[in-house]
Structures are given as C-alpha cells and as structure tokens.
C-alpha cells in the first residue's frame, strides 16, 4: 500500500488495523512522499493528526495500526544535484531508522532516495545512493516501487545485485579484511627477507670489488 494524502493514509491505517486483527499476514505500508499532504487537513488517527507527518513520525503511526514493515520515501528534487539529494535523503532516513521499532525499507527507485529522475540511472550514482542510505541511514533493506520503469531493475542489478559493482566491492573488501592480519605479517616477513637478500648481495659485491683491486 502506498500513500501520500492524509485521507488516503487514514484509510490505509484502518485497513491495516482490520487485516492485523483478522489475518496472519505480514503487512507492509509504503509511502509515495516523505511528507503526508493535507488534502483534508483535519484527520487524525488515535489522536495523531496525519497531515504534515514526516517519516520518523509516520513509522510510529503505522506501528500503532499493526504494520510489520515500513517503506519510507524521500523524493528527489530535480533542480538540485545528486550529492544534495543524497544528503537530504540520508538525513531523513537516519532519523526514521533511529526511532523505528520495526524493519524499514527505503525506496531507491526513480526519483526517490537521491536517485535521479531517469529511466535507467547510472549505476555509479545508484550505488552511491544505495550505499549511503544503508551505511549511514541504517535501513534494513531497499526497495523499488511497482510503478518504476523496468530500467530501474537493470541499474540495481548492475549496482547491487550478486556480481554487481557494489557486491563485488564488498566481497573484495571482506576478503582483504579477513586476510589483513596474515597479509600484513607475511608482507613484513617478505620485506625482511628481501632486505637480508639485498644486504647479502651488497656484501658479495663489495668482496668481489675488493678482490679485483688486490689482484
């Protein structure tokens, strides 16, 4: 379920409440914007006014309704640069992650999460957005909206899929980290052996030169 207006959000919360009481379904609520718009302006849920809620406030309301997973959204401002949008997205996501009592998945589809408004965004840009939201925003996962163009999936596979840019980098980093201790010791030992060999070669060369002079 994806919601943006206060009346729509209220209808979603009431539906979630009913489903949570009558089924064993795992329920996720996703948003279409970072701010609940006040189309009605005077609606509340259990005493909380809905219009003007930000993600760190939205997550508390959906938890009260019985949601198990929250999908927050931060829209990209196409008039600003990617670094600006990523910084803004991470700031909002991090606060939501801090207060959340349930897993949260940030949307990194087209035009959200710092991702540019393009059908097939550059994988290096998408990788930076995804990495920042995970590593700094501390989310539990990433998602792409069902209405996103198919090109988004292509970029995500290139950026974060198994064999993708991000995964390859992580695997290399993990390999280096696991071998760091042994590698450093081996490198130091190899350097010492090389130094001893060089010293021995200089001594042999010195003896050879001295012998030639005596002759």
PyMOL commands that set and color helices and strands:
alter all, ss='L'
color gray80, all
select helices_A, chain A and resi 6-22+55-65+82-99+123-135+150-160+165-178+180-214
alter helices_A, ss='H'
color red, helices_A
select strands_A, chain A and resi 2-3+28-31+44-45+48-49+69-72+103-107+141-143
alter strands_A, ss='S'
color yellow, strands_A
deselect
rebuild
show_as cartoon
